[in-house]
Amino acid sequence: MINRKLYKQITEYLQNFKIIGLLGPRQCGKTTLTKMVMQDFLESIYLDLEQEETVKEILADPQLFFKMNSNKLICLDEIHHLPEIFKVLRGVVDENPKKGQFLILGSASYDLLKQASETLAGRLTYLPLTPFSYLEIYGRENLFDYWLRGGFPDSLLASSDKISIKWRKNFIYTFLNRDIQQFKLDITPQTLEKLWILCAHNHGAMLNYSNLAQQIRIDSRTVIRYFEILESTYMVRKLKPFSTNTKSKIVKTPKLYIRDTGILHALLNISDGHSLLANSKSGESWEGMVIENLINEFPEFEPSFYRTANNSEIDLILQNSYLTFAIECKSSSKPDVTRGFWTGIDAINPDFIYIAAPVETPYPFRGNKKITVGSIKYIIDDIIKQINLKKEEVISTRDKKNDIISLLKKQ
């Protein structure tokens, strides 16, 4: 069993909130993680709302059932199958002061569930669960398999690349022909598949709705709506451009990424390591994997990319109110950068600069101590280190100011 980073956070939240919503793509490990969490509770009930028998028999009178089991943690899996249950939950939790009453699981983002969950405003706290991050499998699975197969458990842990690609192809087929239909959206699976494949071919490129619409011969508004569905079900990501003022003319169009590299490779018919390295999208694939891991690891930071009209570019900027990290992604063990990278660094002036590459030992890029070439693991660890050092500095500065204030008050 691979431990999930979110395990401790779910347990902590259940001690402080009445309802926790765990959202993420299908088959990313939500049910497995939930059953691990439930083992920590003396009494708990798991209900799969995808099973019609559960809804018809156990939840024939949901309000009565919940009241009869008010002392237990109740898990409701695949909550989007029964959106009307949200109204019942509101009444139940308002009558019961107990924390950790419900753990609900869904395969769509808050935006897609928004209408159903608005009734629980102030009572429901969401947590996102992704497929395995690299840190979660570090030391158990190798980086290349993780890159090739992606982070979905059944794909990554498959007995062979052949079985893995078969699982991912089945996932795509089921997603299009069954899962997506359960949200009762007026969409055509064939058209959505064309768009998804087209997105894979544009992975790492600028998101141009008009261009996508022309290639699959539908109008732009339909493309936007279909893309939002893929985004809300955690299949694609929009990475927005850097927006802080600089002297350069910054591109305002977001970039497009398939969130899981295993799904990306299945859409591109990349089935093994040799075909991955030979594919023209291998560099962008590596870039997407690095970006997805860093964004998920540091949700408190605002992610963006930097690009100007004259093609100065940095793949990822992570920024908050007191720190800015710049990350360039290179799939070569001996990475190089373009002139545009240096121009971007001069314009942004980040606190720390990394080049994410498949290397074992970190080293200064071309002897420049301000730029470190390192693995995904090293970069994440170093960012955590720099964040902690900055927090200590902020606390120290605040304490000094408090001492000065106290001294002045005494005078």
Stockholm file with secondary structure:
# STOCKHOLM 1.0

chainA/1-411         MINRKLYKQITEYLQNFKIIGLLGPRQCGKTTLTKMVMQDFLESIYLDLEQEETVKEILADPQLFFKMNSNKLICLDEIHHLPEIFKVLRGVVDENPKKGQFLILGSASYDLLKQASETLAGRLTYLPLTPFSYLEIYGRENLFDYWLRGGFPDSLLASSDKISIKWRKNFIYTFLNRDIQQFKLDITPQTLEKLWILCAHNHGAMLNYSNLAQQIRIDSRTVIRYFEILESTYMVRKLKPFSTNTKSKIVKTPKLYIRDTGILHALLNISDGHSLLANSKSGESWEGMVIENLINEFPEFEPSFYRTANNSEIDLILQNSYLTFAIECKSSSKPDVTRGFWTGIDAINPDFIYIAAPVETPYPFRGNKKITVGSIKYIIDDIIKQINLKKEEVISTRDKKNDIISLLKKQ
#=GR chainA/1-411 SS CCCCTHHHHHHHHHTTCSEEEEECCTTSSHHHHHHHHHTTSSSEEEEETTSHHIIIIITSSHHHHHHHTTTSEEEEESGGGCTTHHHHHHHHHHHCCCSCCEEEEESSCHHHHHHHHGGGTTTEEEEECCSCCHHHHTTTSCHHHHHHHCSCHHHHTCSSHHHHHHHHHHHHHHIIIIIGGGGTCCCCHHHHHHHHHHHHHTTTSBCCHHHHHHHHTSCHHHHHHHHHHHHHTTSEEEECBCCSCCSSCBCCCCEEEESCHHHHHHHTTCCSHHHHHHSTTHHHHHHHHHHHHHHHHCTTSEEEEEEBTTCCEEEEEEECSSCEEEEEECCSSSCCCCHHHHHHHHHHCCSEEEEECSCSSCEEETTEEEEEEECHHHHHHHHHHHHHHHHHHHHHHHHHHHHHHHHHHHC
#=GC SS_cons         CCCCTHHHHHHHHHTTCSEEEEECCTTSSHHHHHHHHHTTSSSEEEEETTSHHIIIIITSSHHHHHHHTTTSEEEEESGGGCTTHHHHHHHHHHHCCCSCCEEEEESSCHHHHHHHHGGGTTTEEEEECCSCCHHHHTTTSCHHHHHHHCSCHHHHTCSSHHHHHHHHHHHHHHIIIIIGGGGTCCCCHHHHHHHHHHHHHTTTSBCCHHHHHHHHTSCHHHHHHHHHHHHHTTSEEEECBCCSCCSSCBCCCCEEEESCHHHHHHHTTCCSHHHHHHSTTHHHHHHHHHHHHHHHHCTTSEEEEEEBTTCCEEEEEEECSSCEEEEEECCSSSCCCCHHHHHHHHHHCCSEEEEECSCSSCEEETTEEEEEEECHHHHHHHHHHHHHHHHHHHHHHHHHHHHHHHHHHHC
//
